[in-house]
Amino acid sequence: MIRETWGIHARALDRLALARRGTENVAELVAASSISRRGVQEALREPNYEPPADVSRPLDVATVKAWQAQLPAPDRNLDHVAATPETAIKRARFLHEVYWLDGAHLICVGDRDLTSLAVATVSPGVRVTVVDVDERVLATIRAIAKADGLNVQTAFADLRLGPPASLRETGDLAFTDPPYTPEGVQLFAARGLQLLRQDDHARVLIAYGHGEAQSALGYGVQEAIHDLRLEIEALYPRFNRYEGAEAIGGASSLYVTRPTRRTWAAADKKGRASARIYSGGSSSLESDAPALPDLGGARRERLEVDVTGHPALALRVLLAAPARTVVVRGAGELPDLSQLYTREGDTFTLRDGTLLRAIADRSKSKLGNAWREAVIAATPMTKNEARALVAGHARTSDLLERRLIELPRDGLEDLLAALAG
């Protein structure tokens, strides 16, 4: 059916289908659908169809305020500025009305504004994944999604190190309200692109604003977007409103960007970032933030890592299990990883013979697959029995498509509890 080939842009074809009930005149159909003459002529070669029901749910300001009340305080080091509840609803309504989200996968590249929850409420047929570096935000979103029965999943990623591998080329649409620097906008947009299927339907929506006397900064950001070979398909001025953000007039524009043929290679090239992408705080453009740790390569016998300045990455270093013995300095507080390591001060040594170790050894596998294979290796269970065991843990059911290193901290703690039980 032709509608399926239009993906998230099928609403335009639905308008055409409705208009065809009254006319087959090409000019009239172009006017009614906003589809090009060529597109209308191609559609007319196919039989008409009945557009599917448009299912949406209401969302009120009080609900979004209640969600936001559960959020942690903004983190200056991450350029956090709170969007108004009305903005979260406006974004959700916009996405629902412009795109056909039923069955689509929306990826929120950072989401302290809780756009993910708003969209999943308004459009119950959408699947949403939030990628963020702030464990507190991820925990809040995951808890609300579970409590409200929303199809929202979470994944940890410090986007400066790369996109979550399990989500590469899985999305249809990406939304981001990134750090308001050219480097930050470009990196978040590039990561969003890397998480989308590489086809003409893909779109990246970017919130960005600047003060009226900062046209050079605005130009720099638009240049960073164009360096990704993205077309700015539409721009909605002052679309987003914020609590505070007085430097930009408490508002930002919404950029709808469309990939071109050269975009995908540009995203991989431009997605190489330094530690400094934010406008303020310890990782600002002007800071002397230390280099990010390298988590790649084959497992070594010993590795020493200093995560001072990036304490959130200590847990990720340990979950990557890059060496049999890992010395992590500047780690701060960590969850109990005794199922994976023995610990003496800053020195962590891998344990043998535990389920978590077996999962960590399958670091490139999704959690569901790695866990199942670890159970099979350790017990006489069949593959089906092991699969049923893994699926039977309700608290971890939303984590099975992620890799171990991508689990949000609260999800990791649920996994540790399931393995210990």
Secondary structure as the mmCIF struct_conf table of DSSP 4:
data_model
#
loop_
_struct_conf.conf_type_id
_struct_conf.id
_struct_conf.beg_label_comp_id
_struct_conf.beg_label_asym_id
_struct_conf.beg_label_seq_id
_struct_conf.end_label_comp_id
_struct_conf.end_label_asym_id
_struct_conf.end_label_seq_id
HELX_RH_3T_P HELX_RH_3T_P1 ILE A 2 HIS A 9
HELX_RH_AL_P HELX_RH_AL_P1 ALA A 10 ALA A 19
TURN_TY1_P TURN_TY1_P1 ARG A 20 GLY A 22
HELX_RH_AL_P HELX_RH_AL_P2 VAL A 26 SER A 33
HELX_RH_AL_P HELX_RH_AL_P3 ARG A 37 LEU A 44
TURN_TY1_P TURN_TY1_P2 ARG A 45 ARG A 45
BEND BEND1 GLU A 46 GLU A 46
HELX_LH_PP_P HELX_LH_PP_P1 PRO A 47 ASN A 48
HELX_LH_PP_P HELX_LH_PP_P2 GLU A 50 ALA A 53
HELX_RH_AL_P HELX_RH_AL_P4 VAL A 61 GLN A 68
TURN_TY1_P TURN_TY1_P3 ALA A 69 GLN A 70
BEND BEND2 LEU A 71 LEU A 71
HELX_LH_PP_P HELX_LH_PP_P3 PRO A 72 PRO A 74
HELX_RH_3T_P HELX_RH_3T_P2 ARG A 76 LEU A 78
TURN_TY1_P TURN_TY1_P4 ASP A 79 ASP A 79
HELX_LH_PP_P HELX_LH_PP_P4 ALA A 82 ALA A 82
STRN STRN1 ALA A 83 ALA A 83
HELX_LH_PP_P HELX_LH_PP_P5 THR A 84 THR A 84
HELX_RH_AL_P HELX_RH_AL_P5 PRO A 85 VAL A 98
BEND BEND3 TYR A 99 TYR A 99
TURN_TY1_P TURN_TY1_P5 ASP A 102 GLY A 103
STRN STRN2 HIS A 105 VAL A 109
BEND BEND4 GLY A 110 GLY A 110
TURN_TY1_P TURN_TY1_P6 ARG A 112 ASP A 113
HELX_RH_AL_P HELX_RH_AL_P6 THR A 115 VAL A 122
TURN_TY1_P TURN_TY1_P7 PRO A 124 GLY A 125
STRN STRN3 ARG A 127 ASP A 132
BEND BEND5 VAL A 133 VAL A 133
HELX_RH_AL_P HELX_RH_AL_P7 GLU A 135 ASP A 148
TURN_TY1_P TURN_TY1_P8 GLY A 149 GLY A 149
STRN STRN4 VAL A 152 PHE A 156
TURN_TY1_P TURN_TY1_P9 LEU A 159 LEU A 161
HELX_RH_3T_P HELX_RH_3T_P3 ALA A 165 LEU A 167
TURN_TY1_P TURN_TY1_P10 ARG A 168 GLU A 169
STRN STRN5 GLY A 171 GLY A 171
BEND BEND6 ASP A 172 ASP A 172
STRN STRN6 LEU A 173 THR A 176
BEND BEND7 TYR A 180 THR A 181
HELX_RH_AL_P HELX_RH_AL_P8 PRO A 182 GLN A 194
TURN_TY1_P TURN_TY1_P11 LEU A 195 LEU A 195
STRN STRN7 LEU A 196 LEU A 196
BEND BEND8 GLN A 198 ASP A 199
TURN_TY1_P TURN_TY1_P12 ASP A 200 HIS A 201
STRN STRN8 ARG A 203 TYR A 208
TURN_TY1_P TURN_TY1_P13 GLU A 212 ALA A 213
HELX_RH_AL_P HELX_RH_AL_P9 SER A 215 ASP A 227
TURN_TY1_P TURN_TY1_P14 LEU A 228 ARG A 229
STRN STRN9 LEU A 230 ARG A 241
STRN STRN10 TYR A 242 TYR A 242
BEND BEND9 GLU A 243 GLY A 244
HELX_RH_3T_P HELX_RH_3T_P4 GLU A 246 ILE A 248
TURN_TY1_P TURN_TY1_P15 GLY A 249 GLY A 250
STRN STRN11 ALA A 251 PRO A 259
TURN_TY1_P TURN_TY1_P16 ARG A 261 ARG A 262
HELX_RH_AL_P HELX_RH_AL_P10 THR A 263 LYS A 270
TURN_TY1_P TURN_TY1_P17 GLY A 271 GLY A 271
BEND BEND10 ALA A 275 ALA A 275
STRN STRN12 TYR A 278 TYR A 278
BEND BEND11 SER A 279 GLY A 281
TURN_TY1_P TURN_TY1_P18 SER A 282 SER A 283
STRN STRN13 SER A 284 SER A 284
TURN_TY1_P TURN_TY1_P19 LEU A 285 GLU A 286
BEND BEND12 SER A 287 SER A 287
HELX_LH_PP_P HELX_LH_PP_P6 ALA A 289 ASP A 294
BEND BEND13 GLY A 297 ALA A 298
HELX_LH_PP_P HELX_LH_PP_P7 ARG A 299 ARG A 299
STRN STRN14 ARG A 300 ASP A 306
TURN_TY1_P TURN_TY1_P20 THR A 308 GLY A 309
TURN_TY1_P TURN_TY1_P21 PRO A 311 ALA A 312
HELX_RH_AL_P HELX_RH_AL_P11 LEU A 313 ALA A 320
STRN STRN15 ALA A 323 ARG A 329
BEND BEND14 GLY A 330 GLY A 330
BEND BEND15 GLU A 333 GLU A 333
TURN_TY1_P TURN_TY1_P22 SER A 338 LEU A 340
STRN STRN16 TYR A 341 GLU A 344
TURN_TY1_P TURN_TY1_P23 GLY A 345 ASP A 346
STRN STRN17 THR A 347 LEU A 350
BEND BEND16 ASP A 352 GLY A 353
HELX_RH_AL_P HELX_RH_AL_P12 LEU A 355 ASP A 361
TURN_TY1_P TURN_TY1_P24 ARG A 362 LYS A 364
BEND BEND17 SER A 365 SER A 365
HELX_RH_AL_P HELX_RH_AL_P13 LEU A 367 ALA A 378
BEND BEND18 THR A 379 PRO A 380
HELX_RH_AL_P HELX_RH_AL_P14 LYS A 383 ALA A 391
TURN_TY1_P TURN_TY1_P25 GLY A 392 GLY A 392
HELX_RH_3T_P HELX_RH_3T_P5 ALA A 394 THR A 396
TURN_TY1_P TURN_TY1_P26 SER A 397 ASP A 398
BEND BEND19 LEU A 399 LEU A 399
TURN_TY1_P TURN_TY1_P27 LEU A 400 GLU A 401
BEND BEND20 ARG A 402 ARG A 402
HELX_RH_3T_P HELX_RH_3T_P6 LEU A 404 GLU A 406
BEND BEND21 LEU A 407 LEU A 407
HELX_RH_AL_P HELX_RH_AL_P15 ARG A 409 ALA A 420
#
